[in-house]
Amino acid sequence: MGYHGVFEHERRNGQEFVVDVRMHLQPGVLEAAAATDRIADAVDYSHVATQVLAAITGEPLNLIETLADRIATSVLADPRISCVDITVHKPQAPLAMVFTDVTVSVCRHQEHR
C-alpha cells in the first residue's frame, strides 16, 4: 500500500502497488554464491524486498516513474548488482477507461548511479 499519485485522493486513500525487480549481477557473483551455497555470498533478495517496501510505503511521490527510479537507485547501492530492471505496477490507477494495469519500467546500470 502506497500513497503515490498526482491526485489528492490517491495520497489520502492510498492504493496497491506491485513491483517487479530483475537484478543482473556483476561477473563472478552468481558463480561464487552457487559454489558456496551461502547467503552471505549472494545478493539477499529479502533485503532487496525490504528496500522496495520502504520506497512504496515511504514519502509520497507524484509519479510512478519517480518511484521506479528511487527503487532502482536503492537496489544499485549493492555494488554486486551491475544492472537492475524495475517495473512498478499501479493496477488501480485513476483512469476513465477499463484497464488491467498501468506500469512504468526503468533499467538502470551501476555506472549511471
Backbone as a ProteinNet text record, in pm:
[ID]
protein_1_A
[PRIMARY]
MGYHGVFEHERRNGQEFVVDVRMHLQPGVLEAAAATDRIADAVDYSHVATQVLAAITGEPLNLIETLADRIATSVLADPRISCVDITVHKPQAPLAMVFTDVTVSVCRHQEHR
[TERTIARY]
84.7	0	89.2	67	142.5	48.6	102.8	23.1	78.1	106.4	166.6	60.4	74.2	-16.4	-28.6	-79.5	-93.8	-223.5	-317.6	-445.7	-447.3	-515.5	-522.9	-581.1	-683.6	-745.9	-650.7	-556.7	-458.3	-365.3	-328.3	-238.1	-311.2	-439.5	-518.1	-555.9	-608.1	-662.2	-559.4	-459.2	-359.5	-412.8	-323.7	-360.8	-247.6	-279	-181	-82.5	42.9	148.6	217.6	256.4	330.5	458	569.5	697.9	768.1	813.9	898.7	1042.1	1131.9	1274	1351.9	1428.8	1516.4	1658.9	1741.7	1879.4	1976.2	2071.4	2179.5	2305.9	2372.1	2484.8	2617.7	2711.3	2846.9	2907	3000.2	3063.9	3124.3	3098.9	3156.2	3068.2	2972.5	2888.8	2801.2	2733.2	2647.2	2728.2	2841.4	2924.9	2975.2	3014.6	3062.8	2951.8	2834.3	2721.8	2682.7	2683.2	2647.9	2749.7	2876.8	2981.7	2976.2	2944.2	2944.3	2807.5	2702.3	2564.3	2537.8	2600.9	2583.6	2519	2420.3	2351.9	2448.2	2551	2648.6	2721	2725.4	2792.8	2696	2568.9	2466.9	2406.7	2333.2	2253.1	2127	2106.2	1993.6	1866.7	1781.2	1662.8	1560.1	1569.4	1480.1	1518.7	1647.8	1693.1	1644.5	1652.1	1603	1453.2	1378.5	1234	1203.4	1284	1266.2	1290	1388.6	1415.3	1298.1	1244.6	1130.4	1010.3	983.7	872	889.4	1010.6	1037.2	1009	1042.7	1015.6	865.4	793.4	649.2	577.3	615.2	545.5	603.8	710.2	777.8	711.4	792.3	746.1	660.6	540	454.3	517.7	500.2	552.4	437.3	454.9	352.1	351.4	470	480.9	538.4	485.6	544.8	680.2	706.2	839.1	943.9	908.8	999.5	1016.2	908	914.2	1003.8	989.2	1072.8	1219.8	1249.1	1387.4	1444.3	1364.1	1408.2	1439.8	1356.2	1380	1507.9	1524.7	1644.9	1770.3	1768.7	1884.6	1916.5	1814.3	1840	1893.9	1844.4	1893.1	2038.1	2070.7	2207.2	2308.7	2265.1	2359.6	2447.8	2402.3	2483.6	2573.5	2704	2793.8	2801.2	2748.4	2747.8	2643	2552.7	2447.5	2492.5	2505.9	2554.7	2442.4	2323.9	2210.5	2082.6	1981	1852.6	1741.3	1642.3	1519.7	1408.1	1341.4	1232.4	1105	997.7	866.1	772.7	712.2	613.9	475.8	391.5	253.3	161.1	67.3	-33.8	-170.5	-218.6	-339.2	-467.9	-468.2	-588.9	-570.3	-487.6	-465.4	-599.4	-615.3	-743.6	-760.2	-802.4	-826.1	-974.5	-1021	-1163.6	-1202.5	-1111.9	-1144.1	-1107.1	-1152.6	-1124.5	-981.6	-908.8	-771.7	-741.3	-635.7	-598.2	-478.8	-394.8	-274.2	-210.2	-142.8	-58.2	81.2	180.8	317.1	413.8	520.6	636.2	758	845.7	967.4	1089.1	1191.2	1318.9	1429.2	1535	1655.5	1769.3	1837.3	1948.4	2072.1	2187.4	2315.5	2400.1	2486.7	2574.3	2651	2700.1	2781.5	2699.5	2567.3	2483.1	2429.1	2476.8	2429.2	2465.2
-117.1	0	123.3	208.9	333.1	449.5	568.6	691.6	784	726.4	799.8	832.9	948.8	988.3	1138.5	1185.2	1329.7	1383.5	1295.9	1339.6	1329.5	1422.4	1428.2	1299	1243.8	1122.1	1002	999.9	890.8	900.1	1021.3	1043.9	1024.1	1051.9	1036.7	890.1	823.4	688	578.2	607.4	506.6	402.5	318.6	211.3	109	-3.7	-111.3	-82.4	-111	-106.6	-241.9	-287.4	-412.8	-379.3	-435	-404.2	-533	-536.4	-644.6	-594.4	-676.5	-642	-751.7	-712.2	-806.7	-755.3	-832.5	-791.8	-867.7	-795.5	-854.3	-837.5	-948	-945.2	-923.4	-865.1	-846.5	-984.5	-992.5	-1121.5	-1184	-1312.8	-1387.6	-1396.8	-1306.4	-1306.6	-1431	-1459.4	-1577.3	-1705.2	-1711.1	-1831.5	-1855	-1747.7	-1761.1	-1811	-1753.5	-1796.4	-1940.8	-1975.5	-2112.6	-2213	-2173.5	-2264.2	-2287.5	-2182.5	-2196.9	-2230.9	-2196.1	-2216.8	-2144.2	-2026.6	-1947.1	-1813.6	-1775.6	-1649	-1531	-1544.9	-1436.2	-1405.3	-1502.3	-1482.1	-1442.5	-1429.5	-1396.3	-1259	-1206.6	-1086.9	-1134.6	-1085	-1127.1	-1057.9	-1131.3	-1068.2	-1030.3	-1083.5	-1034.6	-891.7	-861.1	-723.4	-631.2	-678.1	-600.3	-576.2	-678	-662.9	-560.1	-557.7	-458.3	-317.6	-301.7	-171.5	-127.5	-219.1	-188.5	-147.2	-222.8	-190	-52.5	-19.8	111.3	223.7	202.3	304.3	319.1	207.4	213	279.9	246.1	298.8	430.6	476.1	598.4	724.8	826.8	959.1	952.5	1008.7	1008.5	1085	1029.7	1089.4	1110.6	1200.4	1222.4	1110.9	1069.9	981.7	845.3	741.7	609.3	601	690.3	698.2	732.2	826.8	866.2	752.4	683.1	568.4	459.4	429.3	327.1	366.3	492.3	539.5	532.3	568.8	562.7	418.3	324.9	183.5	135.5	169.6	127.9	179.6	303.8	362.2	288.3	253	183.2	42.5	-26.8	-162	-156.6	-56.4	-44.9	0.4	27.4	58.9	-61.2	-180.2	-301	-311.2	-295.9	-295.1	-428.6	-535.3	-665.4	-672.4	-573.6	-568.2	-472.4	-522.3	-437.4	-359.3	-416.2	-354.4	-403	-316.9	-356.8	-307.4	-393.3	-357	-351.6	-238.4	-219.5	-190.7	-261.9	-231.6	-206.3	-88	-52.6	-66.6	-146.2	-167.1	-84.2	-16	61.2	15.4	-99.7	-160.1	-81.6	8.5	87.7	234	258.1	395.3	459.5	587.2	653.7	693.7	597.3	622.7	607.8	677.7	677.8	562.8	470.9	358.8	227.6	118.4	-13.3	-53.2	-103.3	-149	-250	-325.5	-421.6	-375.4	-288.7	-248.5	-130.7	-48.5	57.1	31	31.5	5.3	107.5	125.4	201.2	116.1	101.8	23.6	111.8	89.3	157.6	53.4	80.2	-1.3	91.5	58.5	141.5	55.1	112.8	44.3	104.5	25	67.2	194.3	204.4	321.3	450.2	441.9	562.2	601.7	537.4	566.2	705.4
0	0	0	-98.7	-107.2	-128.8	-116.4	-124.8	-232.7	-348.4	-458.6	-562.9	-623.3	-730	-737.6	-848.3	-867.5	-808.3	-777.6	-722.9	-570.5	-508.4	-362.2	-304.7	-370.5	-316.4	-319.8	-413.8	-417.3	-297	-262.2	-148.3	-15.5	-13.8	109.2	133.1	29.8	45.6	21.5	-58.2	-91.1	-187.8	-235.2	-325.6	-332.9	-392.7	-403.7	-516.3	-488.5	-589.3	-588.9	-705	-718.7	-794.9	-749.7	-812.8	-854.2	-977.9	-1027.6	-1026.4	-974.7	-969.1	-1039.9	-1138.6	-1209.3	-1193.8	-1124.3	-1097.6	-1187.1	-1242.4	-1319.9	-1234.7	-1207.1	-1114.5	-1186.4	-1112.8	-1163.9	-1192.3	-1286.1	-1316.3	-1190.7	-1175.3	-1064.5	-940.6	-924.9	-803.9	-798.9	-907.9	-911.9	-894.3	-961.3	-954	-811.2	-742.5	-604.6	-513	-526.9	-443.3	-473.6	-601.4	-638.7	-586.4	-585	-538.9	-388.9	-312.5	-166.1	-109.3	-183.8	-138.1	-6	11.3	134	98.6	178.2	156.5	168.2	246.5	262.6	131.2	39.5	-88.5	-200.6	-167	-266	-235.4	-330.6	-305.3	-233.6	-113.8	-30.3	-79.3	-149	-206.2	-100.8	20.8	126.8	165	157.9	182.4	70.7	-52.5	-166	-151	-112.3	-93.3	15.3	120.4	226.7	172.9	86.3	24.8	-63.3	-139.8	-226.3	-142.2	-37.2	50.7	114.6	155.7	216	116	-10.2	-111.9	-135.9	-140.6	-164	-47.5	73.2	191.1	240.6	176.6	219.4	167.6	155.5	114	-12	-8.3	-127.2	-243.7	-362.1	-484.5	-581.5	-674.5	-776.1	-880.3	-924.7	-1041.1	-1006.7	-1072.3	-1052.7	-1123	-1216.9	-1277	-1170.5	-1083.9	-975.9	-877.3	-847.6	-757.3	-815	-942.3	-1006.4	-1001.7	-1027.7	-1024.3	-882.6	-783.4	-643.7	-603.8	-645.2	-614	-682.4	-809.2	-882.5	-814.7	-772.5	-705.4	-576.5	-499.7	-373.3	-397.3	-497.5	-527.6	-575.8	-655.8	-708.3	-603.6	-482.3	-374.3	-344.6	-382.5	-368.2	-491.1	-476.7	-593	-666.3	-607.2	-675	-785.1	-787.1	-888.4	-998	-1119.1	-1228.4	-1295.4	-1295.2	-1363.9	-1297.8	-1298.6	-1242.5	-1333.8	-1353.5	-1425	-1320.8	-1312.1	-1216.6	-1294	-1262.4	-1316	-1199	-1199	-1097.2	-1160	-1096.5	-1140.1	-1051.2	-1114.4	-1042.7	-1094.5	-1044.7	-1101.8	-1077	-979.5	-953.2	-993.8	-1093.9	-1140	-1176.7	-1145.9	-1171.3	-1318.7	-1399.4	-1540.9	-1571.6	-1672.7	-1707	-1800	-1825.1	-1913	-1843.7	-1901.4	-1845.4	-1879.6	-1780.1	-1799.5	-1690.7	-1706.9	-1603.6	-1521.3	-1579.8	-1509	-1581.1	-1506.5	-1560.6	-1505.9	-1592.3	-1545.6	-1603	-1529.2	-1576.3	-1545.6	-1644.4	-1625.3	-1648.1	-1566.1	-1584.5	-1579.3	-1652.1	-1648.1	-1608.6	-1501	-1453.4	-1438.9	-1474.2	-1467.1	-1356.9	-1301.8	-1192.7	-1228.3	-1351.2	-1388.7	-1398.2	-1396.9	-1402	-1266	-1163	-1027.6	-985.5
[MASK]
+++++++++++++++++++++++++++++++++++++++++++++++++++++++++++++++++++++++++++++++++++++++++++++++++++++++++++++++++

